[in-house]
């Protein structure tokens, strides 16, 4: 049975914001990087499920006590705590140099056939279910919320440009968080506060599309980012806590 596995990173200055701390997008990037690295190490890459398959993230939650400073080293521990027919739960703990947990995350993933865009059934892959999943380990944090459309008090547009596209040819998942944060006041982003972020992804968007960002900014900002035809592509909720 698999256990928690650890990966260490150094926060470079270009990954920090005006507070000299890792950005929220940067933290999410490290979590996904750890997930991809772990998939390779543990032997459950996309092609483990078929030549034309790919992992797709559906939902994500991050509970952040503090963001690490630039030049600080962090260690990310990751494990899979559950799997059902169509989804698996991947977990993360972020530790600082003193070994203190400064963030936790839970993510829900599926694997799809890239041709049909339909999910595969994990029950067809008993080796993954039985040997890569440790149900004796608790999830790192509560299950990512399933978000609804916000009561709209703000509306923005954003065109998908080159820098937002990933290797699969569509908007990189974490860039939806970047779009949402760019609608907030800088004073809301430059204080050190505990925060929970929930993200849902429902639909792909592509280069050249002009997206619509619907927002409800108070008290906990909620966003829906729509594709050009009005289809919801992503929803994000940011729940600020008291200042550190």
Buried (B, 14 or more C-beta within 10 A) or exposed (E): EBEBBEBEBEBEEEBBBEBEBBBBBBBBBBBBEBBEBBBEEBEBBBEBBBEEBBBBBBBBBBBBBBBBEBEBEBBBBBBBBBBEEBBBBBBBBBBBEEEEBBBBBBBBBBBBBBEEEEBBEBEEBEEBBEEBBBEEBEBBBEEBBEBEEBEEEBEBEBEBEEEBBEEEEBBBBBBBBBBBBEBBEEEEBEEEBBBBBBBBBBBBBEEEBEBBBBBBBEEBBBBBBBBBEEEBBBBBBBBBEEEE
